[in-house]
Amino acid sequence: MYTMRRWSVRNARLLEWFYGIFEPVVAALHPVYRRIGYARVEAPVAAVERVVKGLLFDCRMCRHCVLSQTGMSCPMNCPKQLRNGPCGGVRANGNCEVVPDMPCVWVQAWEGSRRMHAGNGIAEVQPAVDFSAAGRSSWLRRARERAGAGDA
């Protein structure tokens, strides 16, 4: 899994470009989702999202995706689940103090964010994750937010 995560960080600019095209399309489908019912489309959309983001980012489906701010490195892969930066236990070689064979998620996030056009997003403080929404689609949440319908 580390191989795909590293690929995603190295290709953060490409993934940022793709997301720039994909996200407006998903958001534009808000009327369709609303007509069908968000509750009905949640399971199939979340299943597709789980496969795609799981493959590319080892996604934990927290529903509060910040990949576009963290250089395409998911902070939920941090063994300590730190959302706003490294713990201070990063080894000299850039690996995690908890899992010594794993590159620190935040070292990778910094590297990936430098490759992205919107590279300053990593400095934004992220709110804590509401784990009661885990497993649900962040794509649908974003579609509702962009449509001004709020989050549900």
N, C-alpha and C positions, 0 to 999 in steps of 0.2 A: 504493500500500500504506500510505503514511503516513496517509491519510484514515481507513482502518479502524482503524489502531492508535490514532489520536487519539480516534476514537469509543469504542473500548474503554476508554481511560483516563477519558474524560468520563463514561462509564456504568459505572464500576467497581463501584458499589454494586449496580446491577441485575445485573451479571454475577456478583458475589459471591453474591447471593441465589439466582440460578439454579444456580450451582455447589453451593451448600448443599443443594439438592434433588437435583441430578444425581449428585454424588459418592457419597452413600449407596446410591443405586440401582445404580450400577456396582459398588460394593463388595458389595452384597447378591447379586450374580450370581456371586460367587466359587465357590459349589458347582457351578454350571453350567460355568464356565470350567475348573474342576478336572476335572470329569467328561469334558468334551470334550477337554481338554488345552490348557494355556496356549500351547504351541507352535503348535497348530492355529488358535487364535483370534487369535494375535498379528498376523498379516498383515492380516486384514480390520479388526480394531479399530484398528490403527495407521493404516491407510488412511483410515478415517473421521476419526480424530483429526487426521491431517495436514491434511485438507481443512478441517475446522471451525476448528482452532486456527491454521492457516495463513491463512485468510481474516480471522479476528478479530484475531490477534496477530502475524502474520507469523512464526509458530512455526518454530523450527529443529529440532524433534523431538530435543532433547538427552536426553530421558527423565528429566530432573531438574527438572520444572516448578515454578516458584516464583511463578507469576502471582498467587496469593492473598496473597503477601507483598509483591509489588512493584507494587501498584496496577494490575494487569492490563497492565503494560508488561513485555514479555519482555526480560530483560537480555542474552540471546543476540543481540539485534539491535544491541547495542553493537559498533562496528567492532573494538574491542579485547577484546570478550567479557568485560567485567568483571562479576562476579557480586555484588559487595558495595558498589557505590557508584560515583559518577563519578570520572573520572581526574584531575580538577583542571584539565582543559583545556576546560571548558565555556565557551563564548563568552558575552559579556554579554547577548546576546539569547536565551540558553538553548539554542542549537544546539551540535552536536557539533564538536569541533576537527578531526576527521578528515574528516567529511562535512559541510561547512558549511551545506548546505541542509537537513540532517536535524535535527529537534529531538533534544536529548540524551535518550536512553532513561531515564536516571536522574532528570532533571528531570521527565519525564512520570511516572515511577514514584512520585516524591514527591507529585506532584499527585494521582495516582490513589489512592494509599494514604490520603490525607487524606479522600477521599470514601467510603472503605470503613468498615464498622463495626469491622473488625479492623485498623485503620490502623496499629497499632504493629508489625506483622509486618515492616515494612521495616527495622527495627533489628536483626533477627536476622542473624547472620553465616552465610552460605551456604557449604557445602563446595564444593570444586572439582568440576567436572563430569568424570565418567568417560566419555570420548568413545567407549569401546569399546561402550557401550550405545546410542549415538546411532541414531535411526531407529526405536527400539522404543517401544511405547506406555507413557506415564506413567500412563494411566488403569488399565491392567492391573497395573502396579507398585503403584499405590496400593490397588487391590482386594486384592492379596495381602498388603500391609502391614496393612491394616485387619482382614483375616481372621486375622492372626497367622501367616501362612504364610511370611513373609519375602519377600525379593526374589530373583528369578531372571532 
